[in-house]
Amino acid sequence: MDGIIEPSEDFMKGFNHGYEISRDNPEMKDTILSAKDLPEDYVIGFGDGELQYDRDRIRDEFIQIERENGLDEDADMGMEY
């Protein structure tokens, strides 16, 4: 497809590491990012992975709150669109 740019291997590694470390061991972040000679794509990917984890975590928290309060996100609550 035209216009689609495939991320570099370094970006993908960084993204996956950023997501996993944010989820499993966030205190390791500074240690990893302090390593010398990290590829720029890795560092950018790492940051994007952290952001994605935060988005997923917040979304999951909202879903849990909706469930606990008996709210159905698909139900029409009388709101006009």
N, C-alpha and C positions, 0 to 999 in steps of 0.2 A: 504494500500500500504506500502511496505517496504521502510524504509529510510525517511519517512515523520514524522516530529516531530510537534505535535500540540502545539501552543503557550499556555502559562499558562493564566489563567483568569486575573491575575495581569498585564501581558504583554499587553493583548488585551485592558484592561481598560486604561492603560497608553498610548498605541498607539492612541486610539480614542480620549482621552483627549488632547494629544499633537497635533493631527491634528486639532481638533476643536478650541483649544485655539490659535494656530498659525493663524488660519483663522479668528477667531472672536474677540479675545482679547489678542494679544501677550504680552501686558504689564503684564499680570497675571502670566506668565511663572515662573519668579523668586519666586513669592509668593508661588505658588504651590510646586515647587521643594525644597523650604526651609522647608517644613513641616518635622517634625521629624518622624522617623520610617517608611518611605515609603519603600515598598518592592523593592528590587533590580530589579526584573522583570518589575515593574511599571515604574521605572526611565528609564530603557533601552527602554521600549515600548514608553514612552513619547518622548524620543529623536528620535526614529525611526518614530513616527507620525509627528514630526516637519519636518524631512527630506522629508517624503513623501509629505507633504503639499507643501514644497518648490519645489519639482520636478513637482508636478501637476501645480503649479502656473506658473512656467517657461514654461512648455509645452504649457499651455493655452495662454501665452503671445506670443510664437512663432506662434501658430496657428492663433491668431488674426492678427499678423503682416503679415503672408502669405495671409490671406484673404484681408487685406487692400491693399496689393500690387498685388492682382490678381494672386497669385501663387497657383498652385495646387500640393500638395505633391505627388500625384499619377502620375502626368504627367511626361513623359520622357523628360528630358531637354537636350537630345543629349549626355548624359554622358555614357561612357562605364563602365560596371561593371566587 
